[in-house]
Amino acid sequence: MNDHASGGIELPGDLQRAVAFHGHLCPGLLIGWRAALAGAAALGVGVSEDEELVLVAENDSCSVDAFQALLSTTFGKGNLVFRDYGKQVFTLGDRRSGRAVRISLRPDAFPADISREQKIEHLLSDEAPGLFHVVAVQLVLPETARIHQTFRCDRCDEGVMATRTVRDGERLLCRPCALDLGVVTVVEAGLSGPH
């Protein structure tokens, strides 16, 4: 492990896995590591073998990679849901128990004008567990992943999942083509805006 990036500290094994997955050690990854640990501890869960855990991430920052590496909540398995809210907030749900927790980075988590290196040191320190508000919440869990038939878009000739097609008269279109032709709005196409 890169001793310079971690200040010469031997990183825990789970954090080493997250760094290997993400490619480098940074404050964002450490925030996600701490948040994933806090959420897993609150629910009493470990790695998601299949889709037992579901993560709703309210950002697309480095922090989300820690959840993928530690808890195996991934887009590919359908148990990672992205909400583009720009917040260091994560809701972790357990399908088995029906329980969920919302983990949010406290606004006062770091002193003002702290350097990147100081932030890393702080996140690696024993003082870091108080970084988050962790509260039990009700979470409507998405359906487990399903495989849908693929259709060909009549405009671009690319394959598109049946549930993501738009009908325009006799034509079957993918969402980007439907948007480009003015058949749907950006929000209707699911390509932008709050989800």
LINZIBEL-V905554 format. One line per field, one symbol per residue. ss: DSSP state (H for helix, E for strand, L for the rest). Layout:
ss=???
This chain:
ss=LLLLLLLLLLLLHHHHHHHHHHLLLLHHHHHHHHHHHHHHHHHLLLLLLLLLEEEEELLLLLHHHHHHHHHLLLLLLLLEEELLLLLLEEEEEELLLLLEEEEEELLLLLLLLLLHHHHHHHHHLHHHHHHEEEEEELLLLLLLLLLLLEEELLLLLLEEEHHHEEEELLEEEEHHHHHHLLLLLHHHHLLLLLL
